[in-house]
């Protein structure tokens, strides 16, 4: 196998609560994922990233871990996991698990012991601090989910830090035993055959031990957090992204290398590209990283071009991953305003995503052109959404269960689903799309298969051409191969742009996106695209 196979791979994210319920309790589970692995394999993807399924009180739906080495009964058992990974491997799929290291649940035994006194063996495993003389928290740090990132604890008569929910206390990574405990837990899963890890909030591990307050942000962050959230008003230079994290990632990489496993890091930072460069350079830390740069509402051709070009300029020997959808943001069809023709828009976005330099990461349901579901307030589950409703409705709209069939509850469950299955998703269920050759699902299968035959798109260099909005035009070049030109119309209306580099180019027999070139004029219908070999 190619030593850097992950550079040519495609990742597919499964949110287990919403993929397939096997026992009728309304919540997806590991046996349900096992049941659907053939579907995933038919897509042609290589890696299945599964969001957390560890023991948890589920206050943040698995991202608040209470036991890193066991499966929550809601999702099944360790035996179910073993069956799932064995079947995945038999289908040629690799399994990537989600590691949430920066914090635990308050129900974790580590935290229960830590909060019991100031002198127990785990007293310093979490970030504790005395109050200021007036009783206030030690500094101005804020939680991503709203309010102060400090919570008073009456047992220790101290504050503990939480970057997210109050029930998610932050671990003290300055303590070497904390680092080792995480490495031991990861080894547990690597021994069970796991092929990779997605590092949740990977730049949140360390904090500034002097507890300096953050200064105001020079430019308010409204891309990684909602504009109604004051978190974006600070420059987060002391509460996360500390230099000590680099040494920990080196330790992590050494462990992964023992098993030939990979790691992708989620980076949410004021300067995410700088952090991605630092965390992936040198080949001794993370294999690849992604940010929220394409998970925003901004989707102009200029924005997309700038993200890719800036990444290429600043991340010299590292590798990135491009994601336009995941469990934390509104679905791309809605977020990027493709509702006028969701099927055509989904095809166009997928083709563009698979043409960028980096490892694509797809989110479940995007291959079906699912739009953001409208979940009424009384059914909202996400605590983030409850805090900032109604200006920000949380993340439930992208987490609703997959509609597999047009039966009740979309074939997801025989019980009452934990979130409602969107009626508009049932109308375009996976079973319905199976029968339509031109459906987004079947296009995704063809597009992914075609990309595998084009080494220029998996390993080639990338340059962009100057064309007006809403068109994105690029060229992928690889030594020994003919250069490929790709042109995408991100708008709903037909466009015609002059691109001299396309004059005389040979049109590629790609999977079926409409578009043509006549004498260097690229003519594209709404959400159309054109691929050709450069002359």
QUIFENQUI-V336546 format. One record per backbone hydrogen bond with DSSP energy under -0.5 kcal/mol. CO is the residue of the C=O (numbers start at 1). NH is the residue of the N-H. Records with the same first field share a line. If there is no record, write none. Layout:
CO: NH  NH
//
This chain:
2: 5
4: 7
5: 8
9: 360
10: 46  47
11: 362
12: 49
13: 364
14: 16  51
15: 18
16: 19  20
17: 28
18: 402
20: 22  29
26: 418
29: 33
30: 34
31: 35
32: 36
33: 36
34: 37
36: 40
37: 41
38: 42
39: 43
40: 43  44  45
41: 44
46: 94
47: 12  49
48: 50  96
49: 14  51
50: 98
53: 72
55: 66  67
58: 61
60: 63
64: 57
65: 105
66: 109
67: 55  70
70: 55
72: 75  76
75: 30
77: 81
78: 82
79: 83
80: 84
81: 85
82: 86
83: 87
84: 88
85: 89
86: 90
87: 91
88: 91  93
89: 92
94: 48
95: 195  196
96: 50
97: 99  198
98: 100
99: 101  200
102: 171
105: 108
108: 111  112
109: 113
110: 114
111: 115
113: 116  117
114: 117
120: 123
122: 125
125: 172
126: 128
127: 161
129: 159
132: 135
136: 132
141: 149
143: 146
147: 143
149: 162
151: 160
152: 154
153: 157  158
158: 153
159: 129
160: 151
161: 170
163: 144
165: 168
167: 106
168: 164
169: 104
170: 127
171: 173
172: 175
174: 176
175: 178  179
176: 180
177: 181
178: 182
179: 183
180: 184
181: 185
182: 186
183: 187
184: 188
185: 189
186: 190
187: 191
188: 192
189: 192  194
190: 193
195: 262
196: 97
197: 199  264
198: 99  200
199: 202  266
201: 204
203: 241
205: 173
207: 209
208: 211
215: 235
220: 222
226: 229
228: 230
229: 232
230: 233
231: 234
232: 221
233: 217
234: 236
235: 237
238: 208
242: 245
243: 246  247
244: 248
245: 249
246: 250
247: 251
248: 252
249: 253
250: 254
251: 255
252: 256
253: 257
254: 258
255: 258  259
256: 259  260  261
262: 197
263: 287  288
264: 199
265: 267  290
266: 202  203  268
267: 269
269: 272
271: 275
272: 276
273: 277
274: 278
275: 279
276: 280
277: 281
279: 286
280: 283
281: 284
288: 265
289: 321
290: 267
292: 295
300: 304
301: 305
302: 306
303: 307
304: 308
305: 309
306: 310
307: 311
308: 312
309: 313
310: 314
311: 315
314: 316
319: 289
320: 359
321: 323
322: 361
326: 329
331: 334  335
332: 336
333: 338
334: 337
338: 341
339: 342
341: 345
342: 346
343: 347
344: 348
345: 349
346: 350
347: 351
348: 352
349: 353
350: 354
352: 355  356
353: 356
356: 358
358: 360
359: 322
360: 11
361: 324
362: 13
363: 366
365: 368  370
366: 369
370: 333
373: 375
374: 376
376: 379  380
377: 380
382: 386
383: 387
384: 388
385: 389
388: 392
395: 398
396: 399  400
397: 373
402: 404
403: 430
404: 431
407: 410
408: 411
409: 412
410: 404  405
412: 21
415: 417
422: 425  426
423: 427
424: 428
425: 428
426: 429
429: 432  433
430: 434
431: 435
432: 435
433: 436
435: 437
436: 439
439: 443
440: 444
441: 445
442: 446
443: 447
444: 448
445: 449
446: 450
447: 451
448: 452
449: 453
450: 453
451: 454
453: 455
454: 457  458
455: 459  460
456: 460
461: 477
463: 475
465: 467
468: 471
470: 490
472: 488
473: 465
474: 486
475: 463
476: 484
477: 461
478: 481
483: 534
484: 476
485: 532
486: 474
487: 530
488: 472  490
491: 527
495: 524
497: 499  522
499: 502
500: 503
501: 535
502: 505
505: 507
506: 533
508: 510
514: 529
516: 523
518: 521
520: 499  522
521: 518  523
522: 497  524
523: 516
524: 495
525: 528
528: 489
530: 487
531: 508
532: 485
533: 506
//
